[in-house]
């Protein structure tokens, strides 16, 4: 086996190992954070058990918001529903955390409110379940407040009166009212007169059912294979397809506009060129949220352009076309700057030679500039596509967050994390990292192949001469993507491949 073949195989082997390692890391990191198990039983998702204390909780529910509407024409103030069958009500008050336990349920479960060990065990179970149901919100475990466990039906704390289980009709509600209600007035009227905000009396409420340990809802502990299948079965893949579709459409527009803008900017005067270059490049230095806000103003009802479009049935704000426009705006500067740098690096004498032969500017652009600058253009195209895939701020401002329509992968990461779905957010993060790795890998491989292809036309003597003179790369003599072309190759390229007459050539010499 030759040395070149051995190096080729080693390079391909290293690439394969890197891809497999990245894929394995992605799968492992995307697995749910929940602990793996190999058999046995565990409490269900809304249940928890303390076998030492001998009791547990079932049917845990967290209510982050209440309401102040009437219930069957009855004013309960600010109220939360009590889940059916719940015998434990937890209220996060401004200064303390109260836990109400139904006396009958406590007796049946073997719980004693006066036993410090039982109280600590119950609080630990409540904190555990509150964390799993917080969905990214504040946790009871992080609250630096006094915990009070009681069997009282109501309690007064500061300016508020709390009724843990107020019955209205067939339902039960946790009610927050003023500590003193004026005679003949409702709780809401009294609060309005005194300027008391009842909603501030309870930050959130948890419900659960206290049961004996033997009655805690259990399920078979899933294996890691079950966890993996369940995760990917319930995974919403729409952000990936929205990102792919949006980036692909944006890339087509960006590719054409970027090349044309770079070509036209290159041929303008220096003063106008500086102005055009600033306009085309400014989205790259502006924060994406600023770009999104400007697009929102431009195409919204606050400008004549937006009003005219809306009057003619073209509403762009918070639609999928808005996501495409956002991707175009943020990815265009990358395509433009890469193409402009490649065009400016071409040999100006070669372009002038083509003009002296009567070639039009369009033909020079199509037959000379594009082929010679193609390696840099290809790299810029891939970078523009990756930038469009990773766009967040501009898209969120202008297109919004609509699942299956404008929710791209970066937006999905943010809102999944805010909702407490860390597993899903981590999965999409790994997808973005893997995609970015492949983009950089593609650019490096393509650039290396282009360099090797261009170096084939250089003889060994020229290589030795280049090494002796200290030149690292003769291809960079004219800068950028310029190629060294001898007279015969240039004549063949410009004259369309027509053979030259040897005698006439000698005569001209």
LINWOKA-V817259 format. One line per field, one symbol per residue. ss: DSSP state (A for helix, B for strand, O for the rest). psi: psi as a letter, one per 20 degrees, with the letter a starting at -180 (. if undefined). burial: # if it has 9 or more other ideal C-beta (glycine too) atoms within 8 Angstrom, else .. A space follows every 50 residues. Layout:
BEGIN
ss=???
psi=???
burial=???
END
This chain:
BEGIN
ss=OOAAAAAAAAAAAAAAAAAAAAAAAAAAAAOOOOOOOOOOBBBOOOOBBB OOOOBBBBBBBBBOOOBOOOBOOBOOOBBBBOOOOOOBBBBBOOOBBBBB BOAAAAAAAOOOOOOAAAAAAAAAAAAAAAAAOOOOOOOAAAOOOBBBBB OOOBBBBOOBBBBBBBBBOOBBBBBBBBOOOOOOOOAAAAAAAAOOOAAA AOOOBBBBBBBBAAAOOBBBOOOAAAAAAAAAAOOOOAAAAAAAAAAAAA AAAAAAAAAAAAAAAAOOOAAAAAAAAAAAAAAAAOOAAAAAAAAAAAAO OOOAAAAAAAAOOOOOOOOAAAAAAAAAAAAAAAAAAAAAAAAAOOOAAA AAAAAAOOOOAAAAAAAAAAAAAAAAAAAAAAAAAAAAAOOOAAAAAAOO OOOOOOOOAAAAAAAAAAOOOAAAAAAAAAAAAAAAAAAAAAAAAAAAAA AAAAAOOOOAAAAAAAAAAOOOOAAAOOOOOOOOOOAAAAAAAAOOOOOO OAAAAAAAO
psi=prhghghghhghgggggggggggghggghiqqhqqqqmaaqrqrhkqqqn hghjraqqlpqpoiqaqkrqoljpojcpqqqpqpipjppppnrhiropop ppgghgghikpoiiohggghgggggggghhgijhliaqqhhipmrppppr jqhrqpocjqppohnppocjrqqpporqhppqpjqrghgghhgikpohhi hogrpqqrpprqhijpprqppqrhggggghghgjpojhhghggggghggh hgghgghgggggghhhjrrhghghgghgghhhhhiqqhhgghgghgggja iiqhgghgghhjjnohplrghhhggghgghighggghggghgghiqohhg hhhhhhjjprhhhgghhgggghjhghggghggghghhhhjpfggghghia nopigiorghhhgghgghijmhggghghghggggghghghgggggggghg ghghihiprhghghhghhijphoiijhjqckqqoprggggghghjkjpqq phghghhh.
burial=.....#........#..#...##.###.###.....#....###.##### ..###########..#.#..#....#######...########..##### ##..##..#.#.#....##.###########.##....##..#.#.#.## ....#.#..#######.#..#.######..#.....#####....#.##. ##.##########..###..#.#...##.##......###.###.##### #.###.###.######......#..##..#####...##.###.###### ..#..##.##.....##.##.#########################...# #.###...#...###.####.############################. .#...############..##################.#.###..##..# #..#...#...##..#.......###.#.###.#.....######....# ....#....
END
